């Protein structure tokens, strides 16, 4: 017979995630546990798939707040399905595409300028005469601007 619930140590061993990370995920509302009559923490088996989803999403750069919001759309107590994964991952795709485009733009600009602000070259792509971009906020405004700006 397969156990209906798992201890935190079993989840850590099966998922490859540290016990402290599981406790953190729980505090952030990403996973849930329940307590036995002896006050031991137990997880339903669906938590293994949820932890796998969290790990993959984190690995591609999805912020925990977005992961939590996405997981909140799934029914509690049910192992996420292939269709659930398709829905979650497609929801993250646009944000990931935007991050990829930003990283590619930054990578491509590395050979032209390091963004140091020296303004020593006439063709500097981030030249900011009279610091007019300073009114828009801190940071390398032009380097971080979306493509087409």
Secondary structure per residue as TSV (DSSP state, phi and psi in degrees):
chain	resnum	aa	ss	phi	psi
A	1	X	-	360.0	136.0
A	2	X	-	-84.9	131.4
A	3	X	-	-61.2	139.0
A	4	X	S	-78.1	-24.2
A	5	X	E	-135.7	160.2
A	6	X	E	-123.5	145.6
A	7	X	E	-74.2	165.3
A	8	X	H	-61.9	-36.0
A	9	X	H	-65.4	-39.3
A	10	X	H	-66.2	-41.9
A	11	X	H	-63.7	-42.5
A	12	X	H	-60.6	-46.3
A	13	X	H	-64.6	-45.6
A	14	X	H	-69.8	-34.5
A	15	X	H	-93.7	-17.8
A	16	X	T	77.1	17.2
A	17	X	-	-109.6	137.7
A	18	X	-	-62.9	149.8
A	19	X	H	-55.2	-42.2
A	20	X	H	-61.9	-35.8
A	21	X	H	-67.6	-39.3
A	22	X	H	-62.2	-43.2
A	23	X	H	-63.1	-40.4
A	24	X	H	-62.5	-47.5
A	25	X	H	-57.0	-39.4
A	26	X	H	-67.5	-43.4
A	27	X	H	-61.9	-30.7
A	28	X	T	-84.1	-2.7
A	29	X	T	81.7	15.3
A	30	X	S	-80.7	-33.0
A	31	X	S	-136.1	165.5
A	32	X	-	-131.0	151.0
A	33	X	-	-129.6	172.9
A	34	X	E	-135.3	168.3
A	35	X	E	-109.3	141.7
A	36	X	-	-79.9	169.2
A	37	X	T	-57.2	-26.1
A	38	X	T	-87.3	11.6
A	39	X	-	66.5	28.3
A	40	X	-	-91.9	140.2
A	41	X	E	-74.5	133.3
A	42	X	E	-134.5	146.9
A	43	X	E	-118.8	140.0
A	44	X	E	-70.4	157.0
A	45	X	T	-63.1	-26.3
A	46	X	T	-62.4	-17.0
A	47	X	H	-63.3	-27.3
A	48	X	H	-62.6	-43.8
A	49	X	H	-69.1	-39.4
A	50	X	H	-62.9	-41.6
A	51	X	H	-64.5	-38.7
A	52	X	H	-61.5	-42.5
A	53	X	H	-62.9	-44.3
A	54	X	H	-59.0	-46.8
A	55	X	H	-62.6	-45.2
A	56	X	H	-63.7	-45.0
A	57	X	H	-62.0	-42.8
A	58	X	H	-63.3	-40.7
A	59	X	H	-61.5	-30.1
A	60	X	T	-95.5	5.3
A	61	X	T	94.8	13.8
A	62	X	-	-75.6	125.4
A	63	X	-	-62.7	148.2
A	64	X	H	-56.8	-35.5
A	65	X	H	-62.8	-39.5
A	66	X	H	-69.0	-38.3
A	67	X	H	-62.2	-45.9
A	68	X	H	-60.6	-44.5
A	69	X	H	-62.7	-39.8
A	70	X	H	-68.5	-45.0
A	71	X	H	-64.6	-28.9
A	72	X	T	-65.8	-17.8
A	73	X	T	-81.0	-10.7
A	74	X	S	-90.8	148.9
A	75	X	-	-66.0	140.6
A	76	X	T	-68.8	148.0
A	77	X	T	76.9	5.9
A	78	X	S	-120.0	134.0
A	79	X	-	-64.8	127.9
A	80	X	-	-57.8	138.1
A	81	X	-	-98.2	176.7
A	82	X	H	-59.6	-40.5
A	83	X	H	-64.8	-39.2
A	84	X	H	-60.5	-45.5
A	85	X	H	-61.7	-41.5
A	86	X	H	-61.2	-41.6
A	87	X	H	-65.5	-47.4
A	88	X	H	-64.0	-48.8
A	89	X	H	-68.0	-34.8
A	90	X	H	-68.6	-31.2
A	91	X	H	-67.0	-27.9
A	92	X	H	-89.6	-14.0
A	93	X	H	-61.0	-44.1
A	94	X	H	-62.9	-43.9
A	95	X	H	-64.6	-39.0
A	96	X	H	-66.9	-40.1
A	97	X	H	-60.7	-40.6
A	98	X	H	-64.9	-42.0
A	99	X	H	-63.6	-41.8
A	100	X	H	-61.5	-44.7
A	101	X	H	-61.7	-40.9
A	102	X	H	-63.8	-45.9
A	103	X	H	-63.2	-39.7
A	104	X	H	-65.1	-41.0
A	105	X	H	-63.2	-43.4
A	106	X	H	-64.9	-43.4
A	107	X	H	-60.4	-46.1
A	108	X	H	-66.4	-28.2
A	109	X	H	-82.3	-11.0
A	110	X	T	-61.9	-33.4
A	111	X	T	-75.4	-22.5
A	112	X	T	-89.6	-38.0
A	113	X	-	-160.0	142.2
A	114	X	-	-93.6	0.9
A	115	X	-	73.7	26.5
A	116	X	-	-78.5	-17.4
A	117	X	-	86.2	11.3
A	118	X	-	-68.5	-25.7
A	119	X	-	54.6	28.3
A	120	X	-	-84.1	-10.6
A	121	X	S	-113.4	143.3
A	122	X	T	-70.0	-19.8
A	123	X	T	-106.5	20.2
A	124	X	-	-61.2	124.0
A	125	X	T	-71.7	-12.1
A	126	X	T	-113.1	13.6
A	127	X	-	-53.3	135.1
A	128	X	-	-135.2	73.5
A	129	X	G	-56.4	136.0
A	130	X	G	57.8	20.8
A	131	X	G	51.5	39.2
A	132	X	G	-66.6	-24.6
A	133	X	G	-76.1	-15.8
A	134	X	G	-59.9	-26.8
A	135	X	G	-71.5	-18.6
A	136	X	G	-88.2	-7.0
A	137	X	-	125.5	176.9
A	138	X	S	-78.9	165.9
A	139	X	S	95.3	176.8
A	140	X	-	-80.1	82.8
A	141	X	H	-56.4	-44.7
A	142	X	H	-75.2	-33.9
A	143	X	H	-68.6	-30.1
A	144	X	H	-96.5	-2.1
A	145	X	S	-69.9	143.8
A	146	X	-	-61.0	154.1
A	147	X	T	-56.5	141.6
A	148	X	T	94.2	-8.9
A	149	X	-	-83.3	360.0
